[in-house]
Amino acid sequence: MIGELLAPCRVLPVITAGDEAGTVRLCRALAAAGMRAVEITLRTPAALDSLRAVKAELPQLLVAAGTVTNPRELDAALEAGADILVSPGATASLLRAAAERRAHFVPGVATASEVMQGLDHGIDTFKLFPAAAAGGIGLLKSLAGPFPGVQFCPTGGLTADNFRDYLALPNVVCCGGSWMVAPALVEAGDWDRIAALAADAMAEHNHRE
Ligand SMILES: O=C(O)C(=O)C[C@H](O)[C@H](O)COP(=O)(O)O
């Protein structure tokens, strides 16, 4: 189910929200360039209000809350209207809370044991985090053996140059990354570059469909 939501998104831009208006503007540019989903990390004071504003202004955009690290944040993100909850990790309390709320939860994993803990809670789609540092393409290929039904959204260390190599793997449902919303681009208001990187992320190239 969550895999069906994520597959058409291809790339999930990981946004650190500065303020509501700026985040809406950024998300509008990403949507205009063809992106279908964004992840707004709960790392800044403006994150939840920004998420709420993006949901109100751009209802067609799938909005994930990122950096959800405990059940309190999970509830706050759901209350703000998040469609999906993404975490860098997979604690027992988060897995339990997400199951109780029947939320679309994508826990972060980097090992086989963490995947198995998620499977025990009925989860089959995970964020691989930190993807590049944890083993990247080689780790994903290795995990495909014991976990044939499991899909990953690798995030952390992906770039405009390598994300297609990740997307081409059969067990990768989509990729996460901040390269098209890098703070330097956002602060400089380089909307053309942001739009070009976003459009490139959505271009088909060699992605399996
Ligand atoms: O806070 C989270 O939940 C995260 O997802 C951590 C990082 O922001 C992403 O992994 C993006 O990483 P980069 O694309 O390497 O910038």
The ligand as a Tripos MOL2 file, in Angstrom:
@<TRIPOS>MOLECULE
LIG
   16    15     1     0     0
SMALL
NO_CHARGES

@<TRIPOS>ATOM
      1 O1         16.5080   13.7920    9.0920 O.co2     1 LIG1
      2 C1         16.1610   12.8580    8.4060 C.2       1 LIG1
      3 O2         15.1580   12.2010    8.6610 O.co2     1 LIG1
      4 C2         16.9350   12.5190    7.2080 C.2       1 LIG1
      5 O3         16.3880   11.9440    6.3130 O.2       1 LIG1
      6 C3         18.3840   12.8730    7.1660 C.3       1 LIG1
      7 C4         18.8620   13.5830    5.9130 C.3       1 LIG1
      8 O4         18.4190   14.8800    5.8380 O.3       1 LIG1
      9 C5         18.4790   12.9090    4.6390 C.3       1 LIG1
     10 O5         19.0130   11.6390    4.7210 O.3       1 LIG1
     11 C6         18.9510   13.6330    3.4310 C.3       1 LIG1
     12 O6         20.2870   13.4020    3.2670 O.3       1 LIG1
     13 P1         21.1300   14.0860    2.1270 P.3       1 LIG1
     14 O7         20.3900   13.8830    0.8290 O.co2     1 LIG1
     15 O8         22.4320   13.3550    2.1670 O.co2     1 LIG1
     16 O9         21.2400   15.5340    2.4860 O.co2     1 LIG1
@<TRIPOS>BOND
     1     1     2 2
     2     2     3 1
     3     2     4 1
     4     4     5 2
     5     4     6 1
     6     6     7 1
     7     7     8 1
     8     7     9 1
     9     9    10 1
    10     9    11 1
    11    11    12 1
    12    12    13 1
    13    13    14 2
    14    13    15 1
    15    13    16 1
@<TRIPOS>SUBSTRUCTURE
     1 LIG1         1 GROUP 0 **** ****
